């Protein structure tokens, strides 16, 4: 779990192969990385057992994608296009 500069909470939802974001004062999450159908995979849009997420002050994310043995970097523009 990680908080960003706007107090949004990011969770590496390991068993569902995604990263979720909760806005401050909200109980609904937005999937910001991985797939909504909870499937794992090795393509660039998929995650496999993500274990950690880091968010910088610009909204860029660094994801430790354990199952794929990689570190993924998602810039703010990628996230805006995905939503």
GIQUIKA-V47495 format. One line per field, one symbol per residue. ss: DSSP state (A for helix, B for strand, O for the rest). psi: psi as a letter, one per 40 degrees, with the letter a starting at -180 (. if undefined). burial: I if it has 24 or more other ideal C-beta (glycine too) atoms within 12 Angstrom, else O. Layout:
ss->???
psi->???
burial->???
//
This chain:
ss->OBBOOOOOBBBBBAAAOBBBBBOOOOOOBBBBBBOOOOOOOOOOOOOOOBBBBBBOOOOOBBBBBAAAOBBBBBOAAAAAAAO
psi->iiiaeefihhhggdeefihihhihfiehihheiaidefiiieideiihghdihihieeeiihhhgddefihhhhiddddddd.
burial->OIOIOOOIIIIIIIOIIIIIIIOOOOOOOIIIIIOOOOOIOOOOIIIIIIIOIIIOOOOIIIIIIOOOOOOIOIOOOOIOOOO
//
